[in-house]
Amino acid sequence: MSVARNPRSRGASISRRTALKATGGLAACFAAGIGPAVIARAEETLVVNSQGGEYKEIIERTVIAPFEKKFGVKVVHDATGTASQDFAKLRASRGSPGFDVAAVLTPPEVTLGGQEGLLEPMSEKEVPNLKHIWTRARELSPTFGAVHTIQYASLIYNKEQIERPDSWADYWEPWKRYGDGIRNHVIGYNPANLLSIFALIYAARLRGGGEDNMEPAWEFLKNQKPYLGVVVTGSSEAVPHFESGQVWLSPYWSGRAALYIDRGLPFEMVVPKEGVLGLPDLAAVPVGAKNKELAFEFVNFRLDKDVQREFSLAYHAGPGRRDIDDLPEDFKNRQIATEEKIQATIWPNLEKIGRMRKDWTLRWQEIMG
């Protein structure tokens, strides 16, 4: 993906290696066998915007607490906002949103953030662990963020209520597969959630369209509307409707789907015959971050092999690193965690999504009223 470089100079920020060499007492630390990454910096504070809700405990336990211990610093965890809401804050503040790390953005936000000069460029100089990222994911990702997690938009269904779907058409034209009994048991999502955009792209692809031609999707949406029982924005907002038995059929992120299924939700996750669209989650550093050096250290630590493994297993999503070869078989069967799965995944035009998302949202709103 071709992305314009950030016009702002990095001269104002200290490079990772230069800053570490300049730290007082460095020679003594090496003499004692202590690497620069564990030099005490107790006076420093890092503000990280990341997952909240059911994921708050997971990232704090597997990423934030180990980072604090290793670096001797305090992390303030800002667990508010979705990726689109975080980007809105980033844009409104002109790159100074009040946090040093935007830890969970999607490629459309990172692409726009880089083009608008809101995010720092990111390379192996600032984040050495970038060299371990899946080759395909790195090729598709903006140069202003680091891929730390990979998910896909799956199709899930209540196995106690309906038979297994095998096509995205079963979601978009549910009456053809399940009859009128499916009415009010299908869920829709507002395009503020990228899950909605992916679902619409699936619809367009059913009739030969896609990111470059979304017209087929709008016809599917018009016809599906009478069968929707509820429309939500956040993915977590759907869970009570799954649990109550109201919703039987839904697109859903593979990580959340696996998490709730493992917790006892009577659903199963399906990769439809048309395939699935992959989505990397990225960490980025705003240009107005107050502690850029430590922010890049956090992003690099986020890609540490052991941290990646622990977080991915707890979060139920594929790791950003390609060299974690001891993941359980059932995990690899569900998630994008092998080269074979990477190659089998459909990678959408994320830059196009970023540019067109507003227009698509307006079209969705016209139809949904």
C-alpha positions as CSV (number, residue, x, y, z in Angstrom):
1,M,0.0,0.0,0.0
2,S,1.5,3.4,-1.0
3,V,1.1,6.0,1.8
4,A,2.5,9.5,1.8
5,R,5.2,10.1,4.4
6,N,4.5,12.2,7.4
7,P,5.7,15.7,6.6
8,R,6.6,16.4,10.2
9,S,10.3,15.8,11.2
10,R,11.3,13.2,13.7
11,G,14.1,15.5,14.7
12,A,12.1,16.7,17.8
13,S,11.9,13.2,19.1
14,I,14.8,11.1,20.4
15,S,15.6,7.9,18.6
16,R,15.3,4.7,20.6
17,R,19.0,3.8,20.6
18,T,20.2,7.4,21.1
19,A,18.0,7.9,24.1
20,L,19.1,4.7,25.7
21,K,22.8,5.5,25.2
22,A,22.2,8.9,26.8
23,T,20.6,7.4,29.9
24,G,22.6,8.0,33.0
25,G,24.3,5.0,34.5
26,L,24.2,2.9,31.3
27,A,27.7,1.6,31.6
28,A,27.1,0.5,35.2
29,C,23.9,-1.3,34.1
30,F,25.8,-3.2,31.5
31,A,28.5,-4.1,34.0
32,A,25.8,-5.5,36.2
33,G,24.4,-7.5,33.4
34,I,21.3,-5.3,33.0
35,G,20.3,-4.4,29.5
36,P,19.1,-0.9,28.6
37,A,15.5,-2.0,28.3
38,V,15.3,-2.5,32.1
39,I,16.9,0.7,33.3
40,A,14.6,2.1,36.0
41,R,12.6,5.1,34.8
42,A,10.2,5.3,37.7
43,E,9.7,9.0,37.1
44,E,8.2,8.4,33.7
45,T,4.5,7.9,32.9
46,L,3.1,6.5,29.6
47,V,-0.6,6.9,28.6
48,V,-1.8,4.1,26.5
49,N,-5.2,4.0,24.9
50,S,-6.3,0.4,24.4
51,Q,-9.1,-2.2,24.9
52,G,-11.8,-1.8,27.5
53,G,-14.7,-3.9,28.6
54,E,-14.0,-7.6,28.7
55,Y,-10.6,-7.1,27.2
56,K,-9.3,-4.6,29.7
57,E,-8.1,-7.2,32.2
58,I,-6.5,-9.2,29.4
59,I,-4.3,-6.4,28.0
60,E,-3.4,-5.2,31.5
61,R,-2.3,-8.6,32.6
62,T,-0.5,-9.8,29.5
63,V,1.0,-6.5,28.2
64,I,0.8,-3.5,30.5
65,A,1.8,-5.0,33.8
66,P,4.8,-6.8,32.3
67,F,5.9,-3.6,30.5
68,E,5.7,-1.6,33.8
69,K,7.7,-4.3,35.6
70,K,10.4,-4.4,32.8
71,F,10.8,-0.7,32.4
72,G,10.1,0.5,35.9
73,V,7.5,3.0,34.7
74,K,3.8,3.8,35.3
75,V,1.3,3.1,32.5
76,V,-2.0,5.0,32.6
77,H,-4.5,2.8,30.8
78,D,-7.1,4.8,28.9
79,A,-9.6,2.1,28.1
80,T,-12.2,4.4,26.4
81,G,-13.4,4.6,22.8
82,T,-13.6,2.4,19.7
83,A,-11.0,2.6,17.0
84,S,-13.1,5.1,15.0
85,Q,-13.8,7.2,18.2
86,D,-10.1,7.2,19.1
87,F,-9.2,8.4,15.6
88,A,-11.8,11.1,15.8
89,K,-10.1,12.3,19.0
90,L,-6.8,12.1,17.3
91,R,-8.0,14.2,14.4
92,A,-9.8,16.8,16.5
93,S,-6.7,17.3,18.6
94,R,-4.4,17.6,15.6
95,G,-2.4,14.6,16.8
96,S,-2.3,15.5,20.5
97,P,-5.2,13.3,21.9
98,G,-3.9,13.0,25.4
99,F,-2.4,9.5,25.0
100,D,1.1,8.5,23.9
101,V,0.1,5.2,22.3
102,A,-3.0,4.5,20.2
103,A,-2.8,0.8,20.8
104,V,-5.8,-0.5,18.8
105,L,-6.4,1.2,15.5
106,T,-7.3,-0.4,12.2
107,P,-5.5,0.2,8.9
108,P,-8.1,2.8,7.6
109,E,-7.5,5.0,10.6
110,V,-3.7,4.6,10.5
111,T,-3.6,5.3,6.8
112,L,-5.6,8.5,7.2
113,G,-3.7,9.4,10.3
114,G,-0.4,9.1,8.5
115,Q,-1.6,11.1,5.4
116,E,-2.9,13.9,7.7
117,G,0.3,14.1,9.6
118,L,-1.2,12.9,12.9
119,L,0.9,9.8,13.5
120,E,4.7,9.3,13.7
121,P,6.3,7.2,10.9
122,M,7.3,3.8,12.2
123,S,10.2,1.6,11.1
124,E,12.6,-1.0,12.5
125,K,14.7,1.9,13.8
126,E,12.0,2.8,16.2
127,V,10.5,-0.6,16.6
128,P,13.1,-3.4,15.9
129,N,10.5,-6.2,16.4
130,L,8.8,-5.1,13.2
131,K,11.1,-7.4,11.3
132,H,9.2,-10.4,12.8
133,I,5.7,-9.3,11.5
134,W,4.0,-11.5,8.9
135,T,5.3,-10.5,5.5
136,R,1.9,-10.2,3.9
137,A,0.4,-8.2,6.8
138,R,3.4,-5.8,6.7
139,E,3.0,-5.3,3.0
140,L,-0.6,-4.3,3.4
141,S,-0.2,-2.2,6.5
142,P,0.4,1.6,6.7
143,T,4.0,2.7,7.6
144,F,2.6,4.6,10.6
145,G,1.7,1.6,12.7
146,A,2.8,-1.9,13.9
147,V,0.5,-4.9,13.4
148,H,0.2,-6.7,16.7
149,T,-3.0,-8.8,16.2
150,I,-4.8,-10.3,13.2
151,Q,-8.5,-11.1,13.1
152,Y,-11.2,-11.7,10.5
153,A,-14.9,-11.1,10.2
154,S,-16.5,-14.5,10.6
155,L,-20.1,-15.6,10.5
156,I,-21.6,-16.9,13.7
157,Y,-24.9,-18.7,14.4
158,N,-26.9,-20.0,17.3
159,K,-26.6,-23.8,16.9
160,E,-29.6,-24.4,19.1
161,Q,-31.9,-22.4,16.8
162,I,-30.8,-22.8,13.2
163,E,-28.7,-25.0,11.0
164,R,-25.1,-24.1,10.0
165,P,-24.9,-21.4,7.3
166,D,-22.3,-21.9,4.6
167,S,-22.5,-18.6,2.6
168,W,-22.5,-14.9,3.2
169,A,-25.8,-15.0,1.3
170,D,-27.3,-16.9,4.3
171,Y,-26.8,-13.7,6.3
172,W,-27.8,-11.2,3.6
173,E,-30.8,-13.2,2.4
174,P,-31.7,-15.2,5.5
175,W,-35.3,-15.9,4.5
176,K,-34.1,-18.0,1.6
177,R,-32.2,-20.4,3.9
178,Y,-34.3,-20.2,7.1
179,G,-37.7,-19.0,6.1
180,D,-39.8,-16.3,7.8
181,G,-38.9,-17.7,11.2
182,I,-35.6,-15.9,11.0
183,R,-37.3,-12.6,11.0
184,N,-36.1,-10.4,14.0
185,H,-33.3,-12.8,14.8
186,V,-30.6,-11.2,12.5
187,I,-28.4,-8.4,13.8
188,G,-27.0,-5.4,11.9
189,Y,-24.1,-3.1,12.8
190,N,-23.6,0.7,12.3
191,P,-20.7,1.5,10.0
192,A,-19.0,3.2,12.9
193,N,-18.0,-0.4,13.5
194,L,-15.7,-1.7,10.8
195,L,-17.5,-5.0,11.1
196,S,-20.4,-3.4,9.3
197,I,-18.2,-2.3,6.5
198,F,-16.7,-5.7,6.1
199,A,-20.2,-7.3,6.1
200,L,-21.3,-4.8,3.3
201,I,-18.2,-5.7,1.3
202,Y,-19.1,-9.4,1.6
203,A,-22.6,-8.5,0.2
204,A,-21.1,-6.6,-2.7
205,R,-18.8,-9.5,-3.5
206,L,-21.8,-11.8,-3.7
207,R,-22.9,-9.9,-6.9
208,G,-19.5,-9.3,-8.4
209,G,-18.8,-6.0,-6.6
210,G,-16.4,-5.1,-3.8
211,E,-14.6,-2.0,-2.5
212,D,-14.6,-0.5,-6.0
213,N,-18.3,-1.2,-6.6
214,M,-20.6,-1.3,-3.5
215,E,-23.9,-0.9,-5.4
216,P,-24.9,-4.6,-4.9
217,A,-24.5,-4.2,-1.1
218,W,-27.2,-1.5,-0.9
219,E,-29.7,-3.7,-2.5
220,F,-28.9,-6.5,-0.1
221,L,-29.3,-4.1,2.8
222,K,-32.7,-2.9,1.7
223,N,-34.0,-6.4,1.4
224,Q,-32.4,-7.5,4.7
225,K,-33.8,-4.6,6.7
226,P,-37.2,-6.1,7.6
227,Y,-35.4,-9.2,9.1
228,L,-33.2,-7.3,11.4
229,G,-34.2,-7.6,15.1
230,V,-31.6,-5.1,16.4
231,V,-28.9,-2.8,15.1
232,V,-25.9,-1.9,17.3
233,T,-22.7,-0.1,17.0
234,G,-20.1,-1.6,19.2
235,S,-19.3,-5.3,18.9
236,S,-19.7,-5.8,22.7
237,E,-23.2,-4.3,22.4
238,A,-24.3,-7.4,20.5
239,V,-23.4,-9.8,23.3
240,P,-26.6,-9.4,25.4
241,H,-28.7,-10.1,22.3
242,F,-26.7,-13.3,21.7
243,E,-27.1,-14.3,25.3
244,S,-30.9,-13.6,25.5
245,G,-31.5,-15.7,22.4
246,Q,-32.8,-12.8,20.3
247,V,-30.0,-12.9,17.7
248,W,-29.3,-16.2,15.9
249,L,-27.1,-15.0,13.0
250,S,-24.4,-12.4,12.9
251,P,-21.1,-11.4,11.3
252,Y,-18.6,-11.2,14.2
253,W,-14.9,-10.7,14.7
254,S,-13.1,-14.0,15.1
255,G,-11.4,-13.0,18.4
256,R,-14.6,-12.0,20.1
257,A,-16.5,-15.0,18.6
258,A,-14.0,-17.5,20.0
259,L,-13.9,-15.8,23.4
260,Y,-17.6,-15.9,23.9
261,I,-18.0,-19.4,22.5
262,D,-15.3,-20.6,24.9
263,R,-17.3,-19.0,27.7
264,G,-20.3,-21.0,26.9
265,L,-22.3,-19.0,24.3
266,P,-24.3,-21.6,22.2
267,F,-22.8,-20.3,18.9
268,E,-20.4,-21.7,16.4
269,M,-18.1,-19.7,14.1
270,V,-18.1,-20.3,10.3
271,V,-15.7,-19.4,7.5
272,P,-18.2,-19.2,4.6
273,K,-17.4,-20.7,1.3
274,E,-16.7,-17.3,-0.2
275,G,-13.9,-16.7,2.3
276,V,-13.2,-14.1,4.9
277,L,-11.6,-10.6,5.0
278,G,-8.6,-10.2,7.3
279,L,-8.1,-7.2,9.6
280,P,-4.8,-6.3,11.3
281,D,-5.0,-4.3,14.5
282,L,-2.2,-1.8,14.9
283,A,-0.5,0.3,17.5
284,A,0.6,3.9,16.5
285,V,2.2,6.9,18.1
286,P,0.5,10.3,17.8
287,V,2.8,13.2,16.7
288,G,1.8,15.0,19.9
289,A,2.7,12.2,22.3
290,K,4.5,13.6,25.3
291,N,6.7,10.5,25.8
292,K,7.6,9.3,22.3
293,E,10.7,7.3,23.3
294,L,8.8,5.2,25.8
295,A,5.8,5.0,23.4
296,F,8.0,3.3,20.8
297,E,9.4,1.0,23.5
298,F,5.8,0.0,24.3
299,V,5.0,-0.8,20.7
300,N,8.2,-2.8,20.4
301,F,7.4,-4.7,23.7
302,R,3.9,-5.3,22.3
303,L,5.7,-7.4,19.6
304,D,7.9,-9.3,22.0
305,K,7.5,-13.0,21.2
306,D,6.4,-14.1,24.7
307,V,4.1,-11.1,25.0
308,Q,2.5,-11.9,21.6
309,R,1.9,-15.5,22.6
310,E,0.3,-14.7,25.9
311,F,-1.9,-11.9,24.6
312,S,-3.0,-13.8,21.5
313,L,-4.1,-16.9,23.5
314,A,-6.0,-14.8,26.1
315,Y,-7.5,-12.5,23.4
316,H,-8.4,-15.3,21.0
317,A,-6.8,-13.6,18.0
318,G,-3.9,-14.3,15.7
319,P,-0.5,-12.8,16.6
320,G,1.2,-10.2,14.5
321,R,4.5,-12.2,14.6
322,R,5.1,-15.0,12.2
323,D,7.5,-17.0,14.3
324,I,5.3,-18.3,17.2
325,D,5.2,-22.0,16.4
326,D,4.0,-23.5,19.6
327,L,0.3,-22.4,19.5
328,P,-2.3,-25.0,20.3
329,E,-3.9,-26.7,17.3
330,D,-7.4,-25.7,18.1
331,F,-6.3,-22.1,18.3
332,K,-4.5,-22.3,14.9
333,N,-7.7,-23.9,13.4
334,R,-9.8,-21.0,14.5
335,Q,-7.5,-18.0,14.0
336,I,-5.1,-16.6,11.4
337,A,-1.9,-17.9,12.9
338,T,-0.2,-19.8,10.1
339,E,1.3,-18.9,6.8
340,E,-1.4,-21.1,5.1
341,K,-4.1,-19.1,6.8
342,I,-2.4,-15.8,5.9
343,Q,-2.4,-16.8,2.2
344,A,-6.0,-18.0,2.3
345,T,-7.3,-14.8,3.8
346,I,-8.8,-12.1,1.6
347,W,-7.1,-8.8,2.3
348,P,-9.4,-5.9,1.4
349,N,-8.3,-2.5,0.0
350,L,-8.0,-0.9,3.4
351,E,-6.9,2.5,2.0
352,K,-10.0,2.6,-0.2
353,I,-12.1,1.8,2.9
354,G,-10.5,4.6,4.8
355,R,-11.3,7.1,1.9
356,M,-14.9,5.8,1.2
357,R,-16.1,5.0,4.7
358,K,-17.9,8.3,5.2
359,D,-19.7,8.1,1.9
360,W,-20.7,4.5,2.6
361,T,-21.9,5.4,6.1
362,L,-24.2,8.1,4.6
363,R,-25.6,5.6,2.2
364,W,-26.2,3.1,5.0
365,Q,-28.0,5.8,7.0
366,E,-30.3,6.7,4.0
367,I,-31.4,3.1,3.8
368,M,-31.7,2.4,7.5
369,G,-33.4,5.7,8.3
